[in-house]
Amino acid sequence: MLRADVNQAILDLYERPSYLEIGVFDGNTFNAVRAARKVAVDIAFSCDLAAERVAVAGQDVHFHECSSDDYFAHIIGNDCFDVIFIDGLHTFDQTLRDLLNAIGHLREGGTIVIDDVLPPSYAASLPSQRDSNAFRAARGIRNVDWMGDVYRVIFFLRDYLPGFSFATLVENHGETVLWRQTRAVDAATRPVEQISRLGFADCQLHREAFNIRPFGDIMDLLRARRR
């Protein structure tokens, strides 16, 4: 499933939804979704913002060319959103900061989607894109996927945020959907320092941690909590 299809299905659960996208790049996902209000944040947009505004005419759309840290610290104010899509810098540290900041600006009944949580290869899982590129070049690997160590955020979410339930789509490269709903947490949680050192093998050997499910099942869970 395309990112935009996933996000739009979730947005359609809300009346006049407000949408925040962290990490917009060329705007393909951002422009494809429809919402009453849309906010785009990227440190360097790879698109013509004037053209993008025309493409989304008729919607309340805002672009902020800055880091997500600056946006949350200095721009967002008291603004809150129904759906927040996190697809910024693909590192554990940055994605965790984006997630924790997003939680503080999520409306009651809101949903967060985290992209790139299931790297398909060792090269794709390296936290440094430069190292990922160098490894692929050395091994003659043509695939250019880079997801970094975002997968570590899911282990943090599982162990340290019991107020949120979550599930990861089986239909694509790895998007995790989370929503406010208390769940049980294993008493034997990992220290955060240990989570920060988990590698690609841990991601593959402990796939149960991601709660991988069909998107239809995830949507049923989201609908049920809104009844």
Secondary structure, 3 states (H helix, E strand, C coil): CCHHHHHHHHHCCCCCCEEEEECCCCCHHHHHCCCCEEEEEECCCCCCHHHHHHHCCCCEEEEEECCHHHHHHHHCCCCCEEEEEECCCCCHHHHHHHHHHHHCCEEEEEEEEEECCCCCCHHHHCCCHHHHHHHHHHHCCCCCCCCCCCHHHHHHHHHHCCCEEEEEECCCCCEEEEEECCCCCCCCCCCHHHHCCCCHHHHHHCHHHHCEECHHHHHHHHHHHCC
